[in-house]
Amino acid sequence: MERMDVIGSHAARLPALDERWTPAGYSREELVEGLLVGAVAGPAVTHPFDNVLRNIRLLAEGDPDKQFGLSGLQAVDRDEVFRLVARASGFEPDPEVRTGPVPVDPGLVLDACEAVGDRLATAVLRGDRLVLATGHPVGLAHLYIEVGRLMRARGVEILEPADGETWREGDLHHPWQIRYLEGVAMLTDKASARHTHSADAMERMLADERPDLVFADHGFAGGAIEHGVETVSIADVNDPALIVAQALGRTRSVIVMDDNVAPQAYWPCFQAIAARLP
């Protein structure tokens, strides 16, 4: 069937997992080293300063693509957004720096992963219903899938609202469709899983069923926050919307890291989250 082929073909392109995706007692030093080797964090992530500063400017100007479905982000001025990104990433916010590499402190990544793990542990104890979703279906797929497996094994219900819902947007030659890969929501064009900043899919999901907690990124996270659903999330250094939402007290933990390196590189994040679960 066509619907199965879209997600099945995406799954076939993901690399095989290894023993690092089984919860184990890794030391913090081993996890830090793993993040550095995988380029999830380190002295130079994918997006340089000029790209980060450009996207901060676009966010301040109200560019819808940079809002992730969130309103009111312009309440924080550009200089403060830069300081928030710097604090979340672990670098000194020098206003004179315009180009060059952006560093991300791996220790801060692990701290944020542990905070997400703590909230997921609470979800286990409460019996919360959880939605997992990603706008980066290649880079982050394994992380969400494996976290979902841990949560299911602990009795948490992983919801799949609006699965298969299809709609048209403007004069695009293809439709959009919500599909799930092992419980993780993704946006597809009915042929491929797509990278997206839009909150439209999450809004449709929430109209179908409202979870107790969302773990997501991009517009999936932004749309959930905008509609008052408790959310923990992942953000890249050049996508400040979720970082600003956290500073405004609208969301909980945000893991700030490079969000589109090799899928298997996120195993230290998985281990840090898994270690906090009951």
C-alpha positions in Angstrom: 0.0 0.0 0.0 1.2 3.5 -0.8 0.8 4.8 2.8 3.1 2.0 4.1 5.6 2.5 1.3 6.3 6.1 2.3 7.3 5.3 5.8 8.8 1.9 5.0 11.1 3.4 2.4 12.2 6.0 4.9 12.9 3.4 7.6 15.0 1.4 5.1 17.4 4.3 4.7 18.1 4.6 8.4 21.4 2.9 9.5 21.3 -0.1 11.7 21.6 0.4 15.5 24.2 -1.1 17.8 24.6 -1.9 21.5 24.9 1.8 22.3 21.1 2.0 21.9 20.5 -0.4 24.8 20.4 1.3 28.1 23.7 0.8 30.0 25.8 2.5 32.6 27.9 4.8 30.5 29.9 7.4 32.4 29.4 11.1 31.8 32.8 11.3 30.2 31.9 8.5 27.7 28.7 10.3 26.8 30.5 13.6 26.3 33.0 11.9 24.1 30.2 10.3 22.1 28.6 13.7 21.5 31.9 15.1 20.3 32.7 12.2 18.0 29.2 12.3 16.5 29.4 16.2 16.1 26.2 16.5 18.0 28.1 19.1 20.1 31.6 20.4 20.1 33.7 23.4 19.0 32.0 23.7 15.6 28.5 22.5 14.8 26.9 22.6 11.4 25.5 26.2 11.4 28.0 29.1 11.6 27.5 32.4 13.3 26.3 34.2 10.2 23.5 31.7 9.8 22.5 31.8 13.5 22.5 35.6 13.4 20.4 35.7 10.2 17.8 33.4 11.7 17.6 35.5 14.9 17.0 38.5 12.7 14.3 36.7 10.8 12.6 35.6 14.0 12.6 39.2 15.3 11.1 40.3 12.0 8.3 37.8 12.3 9.2 35.4 9.5 6.6 32.7 9.8 9.1 30.0 8.9 11.2 30.9 12.0 8.3 31.1 14.5 7.5 27.3 14.5 3.8 28.2 15.0 4.5 30.3 18.1 3.0 33.7 18.8 4.6 36.5 20.8 8.2 35.8 20.3 8.9 39.3 19.1 8.5 40.3 22.8 12.2 39.4 23.1 14.6 41.6 21.2 17.4 40.3 18.9 20.2 41.0 21.4 18.5 39.1 24.1 17.7 36.2 21.7 21.4 36.0 20.9 22.2 35.9 24.6 19.6 33.1 25.2 21.1 31.0 22.3 24.6 31.6 23.7 23.6 30.5 27.2 21.8 27.4 25.9 24.8 26.5 23.8 27.5 27.4 26.2 29.4 30.2 24.4 30.2 33.8 25.3 27.8 36.1 23.4 30.3 38.5 21.8 28.4 41.1 19.8 31.4 41.7 17.6 31.5 38.1 16.3 29.6 37.8 13.0 31.2 34.7 11.3 32.9 31.5 12.2 32.0 28.3 14.0 29.4 28.0 16.7 30.4 25.9 19.7 27.9 23.7 21.7 28.9 22.5 25.2 28.3 18.8 25.3 27.8 19.0 29.1 24.8 21.3 28.6 23.4 18.9 26.1 23.5 16.1 28.6 22.0 18.3 31.3 19.1 19.1 29.1 18.7 15.4 28.1 18.6 14.5 31.8 15.9 17.1 32.4 13.9 15.6 29.5 14.4 12.2 31.0 13.1 13.4 34.4 9.9 14.7 32.8 9.5 11.4 30.9 10.0 9.6 34.2 7.2 11.6 35.7 5.1 10.6 32.6 5.7 6.9 33.5 4.7 7.4 37.1 1.6 9.4 36.2 0.5 7.3 33.2 0.7 10.3 30.9 -0.2 9.8 27.2 2.7 10.9 25.0 3.1 12.1 21.4 6.5 11.9 19.7 7.1 13.9 16.5 9.9 15.3 14.4 10.4 17.8 11.7 13.9 16.3 11.0 12.9 12.7 10.1 16.4 11.6 9.2 18.6 13.0 11.9 16.4 12.6 14.9 14.3 9.5 14.0 16.3 6.9 15.9 16.3 9.0 19.1 12.5 9.4 19.2 11.9 5.8 18.2 14.1 4.3 20.8 12.8 6.7 23.6 9.3 5.6 22.5 10.2 2.0 23.0 11.4 2.6 26.5 8.3 4.5 27.3 6.0 1.8 25.9 7.9 -0.9 27.9 7.1 1.2 31.0 3.4 1.3 30.2 3.1 4.7 28.7 0.6 5.1 25.8 2.2 6.6 22.7 -0.6 8.3 20.7 -0.8 8.5 16.9 -3.4 11.2 16.3 -4.5 12.1 12.8 -2.5 9.2 11.3 -2.9 9.4 7.5 -4.6 12.7 7.5 -4.0 14.4 4.1 -4.5 17.9 2.9 -3.6 20.4 0.2 -1.7 23.7 0.7 -2.0 26.4 -1.9 -0.9 25.5 -5.4 1.7 22.9 -4.3 1.7 20.0 -6.8 1.7 17.4 -3.9 -0.5 16.9 -0.8 0.8 16.8 2.8 0.2 13.7 5.0 0.8 12.8 8.6 2.4 9.4 9.0 4.0 7.5 11.9 7.3 5.6 11.9 7.2 3.3 15.0 5.1 5.8 16.9 6.9 9.0 15.7 4.9 11.5 13.7 6.4 12.9 10.5 5.2 15.0 7.7 5.3 13.4 4.3 4.4 14.4 0.8 3.0 10.9 0.2 6.3 10.0 -1.3 9.0 11.0 1.2 9.3 12.1 4.8 10.0 15.8 4.8 11.9 18.4 6.9 9.4 21.0 8.1 9.2 24.1 10.4 5.4 24.2 10.1 3.0 23.7 13.0 0.2 22.7 10.7 0.6 19.0 11.2 0.6 19.3 15.0 -2.4 21.5 15.0 -4.3 18.7 13.0 -3.0 16.1 15.5 -4.2 18.1 18.5 -7.6 18.5 16.9 -7.9 14.7 16.7 -6.5 13.9 20.2 -4.8 15.9 22.9 -1.9 14.2 24.8 -0.6 14.9 28.3 3.0 15.5 27.0 4.8 16.1 23.7 8.4 15.3 22.9 9.2 16.9 19.6 11.1 19.5 17.6 10.5 22.3 15.0 6.9 23.2 14.4 5.6 20.0 16.0 6.9 21.3 19.3 6.0 24.9 18.6 2.4 24.0 17.7 2.0 22.0 20.9 3.4 24.8 23.0 1.1 27.3 21.3 -1.9 25.2 22.1 -1.0 24.8 25.8 0.2 21.2 25.7 3.2 20.5 28.0 6.2 20.0 25.8 9.9 19.0 26.0 11.8 19.6 22.8 15.0 19.6 20.7 16.3 22.8 19.0 19.3 23.6 16.9 21.4 26.7 17.5 20.1 28.4 14.4 16.4 27.8 15.3 15.8 30.0 18.4 12.0 29.9 18.6 11.9 27.1 21.2 14.7 28.6 23.2 12.8 31.9 23.3 9.6 30.1 24.3 11.4 28.5 27.2 12.8 31.9 28.3 9.2 33.2 28.3 8.1 30.3 30.6 6.0 28.7 27.9 7.8 25.3 27.8 10.0 23.1 29.8 13.4 21.6 28.9 14.9 22.3 25.4 17.8 20.2 24.3 20.0 22.6 22.2 22.4 20.7 19.9 23.1 20.0 16.2 19.8 18.3 15.2 20.7 16.9 11.8 23.9 14.8 12.0 24.0 11.0 11.5 21.0 9.4 13.2 23.1 6.9 15.2 25.2 9.8 16.6 22.4 10.7 19.1 23.0 7.5 21.2 24.5 9.6 24.1 21.3 11.6 24.3 19.3 8.3 24.4 21.6 7.0 27.2 21.2 10.2 29.2 17.4 10.1 28.9 17.2 6.4 29.6 19.3 6.7 32.8 16.6 8.9 34.3 13.7 6.5 33.7 12.3 4.3 36.4 
